[in-house]
Amino acid sequence: MYGIEVRESGEGLLVELWGEWDIFSLGELEGMLTDVSSRRGWSLVDLSGISFLDLQSARELAAHSLLYRHNLKLRNPSSQAMATLEALGLEGRLDFSSDVDRDGPWIFSEIS
């Protein structure tokens, strides 16, 4: 079981992922990432609710994070998500946003 919740705030989006992300949910993940990447403004993808992340899903998150680094940031990966990203050798290549990031309006408290 998995889920996506997207909330708007001003010029940006907060995307919260939760549950188990595998080959069966990959299409929905790809679609959501493509949609939020094509929008104007910023998108913050919160990974704290992920209980399982397979390699393909992690690769998709990483690719979008790197391709759209100016308007899409990953935030707060769960230990399970981080373990998968580390298995791919991506832990040093991805920049996980903090609550306040000097490169953009990544302030979680602005999301209502």
N, C-alpha and C positions, 0 to 999 in steps of 0.2 A: 504494500500500500504506500502511496506517495501523494504529494500535493504541491500545488503552486498557489501562492496568494500574491497578487499584485495590487499595490496601493499607490495612488498618485498623491503628490504633494508639490504644488506650485509647478515648477518646470521639470520635475523629476519623478522617478518611480522607485519604490522599494519592492523588491521581489524576494519573497521568502519561500525557500524550498524545504520540504520536510519528508521524512520517510525513506523508502528504499528506491534508489535510482539504478536501473539496470537496463538491459536490452529492450525490455517491454515498455519502458517509459522514455526511451531515448528520443523517439520521434516528437513527443510532446516537449521535451527539454529543448531540442533543436528548434522547434517552432517558436517557443517562447523567447529563446535567446535571439533568434533572428528578428522577431517582432520588436523587442525592446532595443536592440542594437540599431534598428532603422529609424527609431524615433529621435526627434530633437530633444535636447536636454540630457540629463544624467540618469543613469540606472545603477542601483546598488543591489547586488544579489547576496542575500544573507544565507549562509550555508550551515548555520548553527543547528538546524533541525534535522539534518541528514543522518540517518542511522546506518545506511549502506550506500556506497558509491562505487559502481563498477568502473573499469578502466576506460571504456568508451564514453561514458557520461563525464568522467573527469577530464578526458581529452577535449570534449566538446566545450565544457566550461572554460578550460585553459585557453583554447583557441579563440573563443569570443573575447575573453579577458585581454588577451594579447593584441588581437586585431582591433579592438575598439577601446583601447586603454584610456582614451581621453574622455569617454562618456559612459563606460561600463566598468564597475569595480566589484570585486568579490569581497565579502566581509565575513569574519567570524566563523571559519570552518570548524565543524565538529571534529572530534578526534578521529572518527571513522573516515570523514572526508579527507582530512589531512594525511592519514595513512595511505590512502589511495593516491593522492597527489604526490606524496613522497616516493611511492613505488614507481611512479612514472618519471621521477627525477625532476619534478617541477617545483619543489619547495623553495628554491632560491630564485626562481624565475618569475614567480607570481607575486604581485604586490597586493597584500590584503589590507584593505582600507581600515583605518581606525575610525572612531566616531567623528573625529574632526581631522580632515585631510587638507593639507595646505594646497593641493592641486585642484581642488574643486569643492562644490557645496555638499560634501558627504556628511552631513550632520543628521544623525538618526532621529534626533528629537524633533526635527522639522516635519517628519512624516506623521500624518494624523490618521 
